[in-house]
Amino acid sequence: MLLSPADIIAKIGFGALIHKVVKLRTADDLAAGIDTRTSVLSGG
């Protein structure tokens, strides 16, 4: 399957946006004193 340049740019941009949001949320959690090492999925 061949992706167009616009598809590739959109995928990279979306990935960068998600990464930025995760970093901001992690920083916010750390500032609030929430332990970010425990996973919600593992029940911990």
RABELFEN-V72083 format. One record per residue. N is the residue number from 1. RES is the residue in one letter. SS is DSSP state (2 for helix, 1 for strand, 0 for the rest). PHI is phi in whole degrees, 0 to 359 (none if undefined). Layout:
BEGIN
N_RES_SS_PHI, N_RES_SS_PHI
END
This chain:
BEGIN
1_M_0_none, 2_L_0_256, 3_L_0_263, 4_S_0_284, 5_P_2_303, 6_A_2_295, 7_D_2_297, 8_I_2_296, 9_I_2_298, 10_A_2_296, 11_K_2_294, 12_I_2_295, 13_G_2_297, 14_F_2_294, 15_G_2_297, 16_A_2_295, 17_L_2_297, 18_I_2_299, 19_H_2_299, 20_K_2_296, 21_V_2_297, 22_V_2_297, 23_K_2_297, 24_L_2_295, 25_R_2_293, 26_T_2_294, 27_A_2_298, 28_D_2_295, 29_D_2_297, 30_L_2_296, 31_A_2_295, 32_A_0_275, 33_G_0_83, 34_I_0_274, 35_D_0_286, 36_T_0_274, 37_R_0_278, 38_T_0_275, 39_S_0_262, 40_V_0_295, 41_L_0_292, 42_S_0_272, 43_G_0_83, 44_G_0_258
END
